[in-house]
Amino acid sequence: LWFAAQRSPQLRGLLLPYKGNTFFIRWQNPEIDADTFVLFKKGSAGQADTFTLEDAVTGMGFNFDNLLFQKTAP
């Protein structure tokens, strides 16, 4: 799996399985010092339809508060 933010092209990286529905992002740009988790949440159909980002180390990296990524229809 791959993470790529359209509005922030520097935020791109490989998603590595961590635990359950949680993945760790290995950022493509080595200058990004933000260990980050991606937490997928399942919807009523049992498939992941939203996710949030969370600092892997409290107080370091970017502020991902109040961001909710939601699946949209193609």
C-alpha positions as CSV (number, residue, x, y, z in Angstrom):
1,L,0.0,0.0,0.0
2,W,1.1,3.5,-0.7
3,F,0.2,6.9,0.9
4,A,0.2,10.0,-1.3
5,A,-1.3,13.4,-0.3
6,Q,-2.5,15.4,-3.4
7,R,-2.2,18.8,-1.6
8,S,1.2,18.0,0.0
9,P,3.3,16.2,-2.5
10,Q,6.2,15.7,0.0
11,L,3.8,13.4,2.0
12,R,4.3,10.2,0.1
13,G,5.4,6.9,1.5
14,L,5.1,3.1,1.8
15,L,2.5,1.7,4.3
16,L,3.9,-1.1,6.4
17,P,1.6,-3.4,8.4
18,Y,1.9,-2.7,12.1
19,K,-1.0,-4.2,14.1
20,G,-4.5,-5.0,13.1
21,N,-5.9,-2.1,11.0
22,T,-2.9,0.1,11.8
23,F,0.0,0.8,9.4
24,F,3.2,2.7,9.7
25,I,4.3,5.1,7.0
26,R,7.9,5.0,5.7
27,W,8.1,8.4,4.1
28,Q,9.8,8.5,0.7
29,N,11.5,11.9,1.6
30,P,14.1,11.1,4.2
31,E,13.9,14.8,5.4
32,I,10.4,14.3,6.8
33,D,11.0,13.6,10.5
34,A,7.5,12.4,11.4
35,D,7.0,8.8,12.4
36,T,3.3,8.3,11.5
37,F,0.6,5.7,11.9
38,V,-2.4,5.3,9.6
39,L,-5.5,3.9,11.4
40,F,-8.1,2.4,9.1
41,K,-11.7,2.2,10.3
42,K,-14.2,-0.3,8.8
43,G,-17.6,0.9,7.7
44,S,-21.0,-0.9,7.8
45,A,-20.0,-3.1,4.8
46,G,-16.9,-4.4,6.7
47,Q,-14.4,-2.6,4.4
48,A,-12.1,0.2,5.3
49,D,-13.8,3.5,4.3
50,T,-12.0,6.0,6.5
51,F,-8.6,6.5,8.1
52,T,-6.8,8.9,10.3
53,L,-3.2,9.8,10.8
54,E,-1.5,9.7,14.2
55,D,2.0,10.6,15.4
56,A,3.9,7.4,16.3
57,V,5.8,9.4,18.9
58,T,3.8,12.0,20.9
59,G,4.9,15.5,20.3
60,M,7.0,14.9,17.2
61,G,6.3,15.3,13.6
62,F,3.3,16.9,12.0
63,N,-0.1,17.9,13.6
64,F,-2.6,15.5,12.1
65,D,-5.4,16.5,14.5
66,N,-8.9,16.9,13.0
67,L,-8.0,15.1,9.8
68,L,-10.3,12.4,8.6
69,F,-9.8,10.8,5.2
70,Q,-12.9,9.3,3.7
71,K,-13.5,7.1,0.7
72,T,-15.5,8.6,-2.1
73,A,-17.3,7.1,-5.0
74,P,-15.2,7.0,-8.3
